[in-house]
Amino acid sequence: MSVGEEQTSIQRGSRRGRIGGTMIAIILVTVIAVSGVAAYYLFIPRAGPDLVRIDGSSTVFPITSSWAEEFNNANRQVTVAFSGTGGGFAKFCRGETDMNDASRPIKQSELDLCTQNGITGITEFLVAYDGLSIVVNKDNTWVQNLTVSQLCRIWTSNTSAGACGGAGGRVTAWNQLDASWPAQSIELYGPGTDSGTFDYFVEAILGNVKAEHTDQYLASEDDNQLVQGVASNAYTLGYFGYAYAVENTATIRIVPIDNEDGRGAIMPTHDTIRDGSYKPLGRPLFIYASAASLARQIVQDFLRFGYTTRGMQLVDATGYVSLIDAEIQAQLVKIP
Amino acid sequence: MGRETARARKVLASLEPKWVWERGETLVRVVLFLAAAFAVLVTLAIFLALIFDAVAFFEVVNPIDFYTGTVWSPDIREVFGVLPLLAGTLIIAGGACLIGIPLGLSAAIYLREYAPARVREVVKPVLEVLAGIPTIVYGLFALLAVAPLLRVWFGASFFNGANAIIVIGILIIPLVSSLSEDALTAVPVDLRDGALALGATKLEATTRVLLPAALSGVGSSFILAFSRAVGETMIVLIVAGQNTDLTFNIFGQMTTLAGWAAKRTTGDVAVGETVYLALFAVGFTLFVVTLLLNLASDALRARFREAYE
């Protein structure tokens, strides 16, 4: 009888312990859940006077988002998204966003739409230049310059003779472009399909048909790897942002590009990219704002931050060509 | 055996209060069972994680097209024919085995049969160190030391399949040598001594008696090495390149199932996109290939097992 009682007390004790454990677990889970929900509501940006929404071009996105990253603090919040220049303007002209990133000037039709919806005083801010550079190895002695149709034939997957505006289909060896060039296959290096640079190249060289771009190249989002690849031997060719190409002219060479419009081959430089003569691989990048958004202190502060030395450093860091002082002054006077 | 354990248990039970002993025993059994079950559960979880998205992929892309297609262009043209990746995998893993298996087996035979004790004491630990080198280090070695040589000797691309073949071949040497050596060790000394006593040379004793007797273990080490080479990711990722044009030119760029998946995973992939699902289909294919190889290894071991008691 006494033994039985002892066992019962042990059982009871252990059961009590188990219930205690369950209670603690329930309390813990509840606390974590409640604090999680609380944190979610405390820390997500709330719509209010301190919020600026930017949308538009994915090419300009790295610039505005890197600005926002340093500009944002507890009192001011700039959020940046991308849906393409056109998609962004559609939202901007419906009044859904405060500013729009654009990799081309606004169209008249888009201006009209804005006016219809009462979005007026559209102001264009130049933020940077985008210059895509074609590079070959230092030991490549045969390529002096390339035409856009030669570039197209190097990078297309289309094998039909009518490809590249009738210039011909895909080439895989240097001597297929010019009989005096080496009978060696061309090793290609370029950005991955996630990259805005890829889209831009497709748009400028391959008639804006993504499927025409070859698969047979080494793709990397890391420009360093591309430089390393192009530098590895004489038969390589690659494309990436201008800023990165000029930094590595010890091992690679930038090729002047002939747009076949009678102006001859143009070398990408700060000047030729800026004045638009480096075609079709150079273009200006913009941010657009309306009078209503420009009237807000936070928008003004954000733009002013972008045009500081630090803001322009961030532009260079993203691989684009930053503005010179005169250009910056010309933008700053547009801010009220 | 069972009876002895029971007797031992009875003796122990008489020494200690019964409930303490039983609790301790149960606890240990439960902990050990959980440890064993954990590995099985994780394998199952990996398989399930793969299968759901792989099935979702095969709802978008016909599996027949996937396994017979010769064009792999998941991002640009959105064509999913896995043969170029499968071919690249078999070429690189097969080539690596052509290098790693002869060297590994030779090392095992040398260490087991020929090496003086002092050489053995040095070489064996070095081989084991080779097995412990992280694959990224092999990859850097390939880029810095092997790639320039291949460039000079064969006019290879900077990134090329041959480089991966050579370095993965080196990578699997310790795997082959240590497993083969274990298999050779398991053959009773009497067999070899018998052969030698009958007048066989050392080479004859090794090739005619020892190796056939150790066939199951040695063969399964080959398959495991191939399986290891099939799954090798880091080396392929950084030295082999990315071309998927179904070529047998090992001096050009090529990639494997694992290499493509690793490359694509580090990019920007939106959940639910076909490319995202393709990652799981490729992972699933890789899983099945290595699973089949491991099963084959087990089957081989069971089939040709010579039991010496």
Chai-1 contact restraints between the chains, C-beta under 6 A:
chainA,res_idxA,chainB,res_idxB,connection_type,confidence,min_distance_angstrom,max_distance_angstrom,comment,restraint_id
A,E187,B,S157,contact,1.0,0.0,6.0,A-B,restraint_1
A,G192,B,G267,contact,1.0,0.0,6.0,A-B,restraint_2
A,T193,B,D75,contact,1.0,0.0,6.0,A-B,restraint_3
A,D194,B,G267,contact,1.0,0.0,6.0,A-B,restraint_4
A,D194,B,D268,contact,1.0,0.0,6.0,A-B,restraint_5
A,A211,B,R77,contact,1.0,0.0,6.0,A-B,restraint_6
A,H213,B,I76,contact,1.0,0.0,6.0,A-B,restraint_7
A,D215,B,S73,contact,1.0,0.0,6.0,A-B,restraint_8
A,D215,B,I76,contact,1.0,0.0,6.0,A-B,restraint_9
A,Q216,B,N243,contact,1.0,0.0,6.0,A-B,restraint_10
A,Q216,B,D245,contact,1.0,0.0,6.0,A-B,restraint_11
A,L218,B,G241,contact,1.0,0.0,6.0,A-B,restraint_12
A,L218,B,Q242,contact,1.0,0.0,6.0,A-B,restraint_13
A,S232,B,F158,contact,1.0,0.0,6.0,A-B,restraint_14
A,N233,B,F158,contact,1.0,0.0,6.0,A-B,restraint_15
